[in-house]
Amino acid sequence: MMSPSMNRAALLGEAKRLVAALRRMPLALFARFERARDGTRMPVQAAALPWRRNRSGGDEVLLITSRRSGKWLVPKGWPMRGKSLAQAAEIEAYQEAGVRGLISPQPSGELRWLKQHWTFGAVWFLVRIYPLEVAEERDVWREQAQRRRRWLSPEEAADVVESPELPASIRQFRGHQLRRIRGPAC
């Protein structure tokens, strides 16, 4: 019979072996791949850029904090089976930021995002950004305890995000120039 400490040690060893085995598996088993503008094939994620008109007629964008680092970013996540990337971005905005509205069927931009994946380590992702005109902002939402959210002008938002490419996508954003579809998908 093994002692409790030996049992924990054996479990830890087994967990380490499992993670090592997962790291040897190709990322293609877990992710959808698309081509970036330069032709590079990369795993893709969908992001929403929630926006609204302020009282003076200017655009504001909504940023959220990441769960681990607390850095400011836009809601984003993995593609979802049976959903377009725009619909997946809309669902992520609802879960991560508690907002719903009208999502653009076309991305307003794309960027490369370096993500520390728990299994694969550092991986570059292609993130397609879909503007979401916010019609509803919930007081209570799924990830509220894990994140903060803040409305900012595009210029202010671009100054606080830490991703190298996201500021340019936010600065060029113009809400009034969008084609939209009815939402929400969730």
HELIX and SHEET records of a PDB file:
HELIX    1   1 PRO A    4  ARG A   24  1                                  21    
HELIX    2   2 LEU A   27  LEU A   29  5                                   3    
HELIX    3   3 LEU A   85  ALA A   97  1                                  13    
HELIX    4   4 PRO A  154  VAL A  160  1                                   7    
HELIX    5   5 LEU A  166  ARG A  171  1                                   6    
HELIX    6   6 GLY A  175  GLN A  177  5                                   3    
SHEET    1   A 4 PHE A  33  ARG A  35  0                                        
SHEET    2   A 4 ARG A  41  ARG A  53 -1                                        
SHEET    3   A 4 ASP A  59  THR A  65 -1                                        
SHEET    4   A 4 TRP A  72  LEU A  73 -1                                        
SHEET    1   B 3 PHE A  33  ARG A  35  0                                        
SHEET    2   B 3 ARG A  41  ARG A  53 -1                                        
SHEET    3   B 3 LYS A  76  GLY A  77 -1                                        
SHEET    1   C 4 PHE A  33  ARG A  35  0                                        
SHEET    2   C 4 ARG A  41  ARG A  53 -1                                        
SHEET    3   C 4 GLY A 121  GLU A 137  1                                        
SHEET    4   C 4 VAL A  99  ILE A 103 -1                                        
SHEET    1   D 4 PHE A  33  ARG A  35  0                                        
SHEET    2   D 4 ARG A  41  ARG A  53 -1                                        
SHEET    3   D 4 ASP A  59  THR A  65 -1                                        
SHEET    4   D 4 ARG A 149  LEU A 152 -1                                        
SHEET    1   E 4 PHE A  33  ARG A  35  0                                        
SHEET    2   E 4 ARG A  41  ARG A  53 -1                                        
SHEET    3   E 4 GLY A 121  GLU A 137  1                                        
SHEET    4   E 4 GLY A 109  HIS A 117 -1                                        
END                                                                             
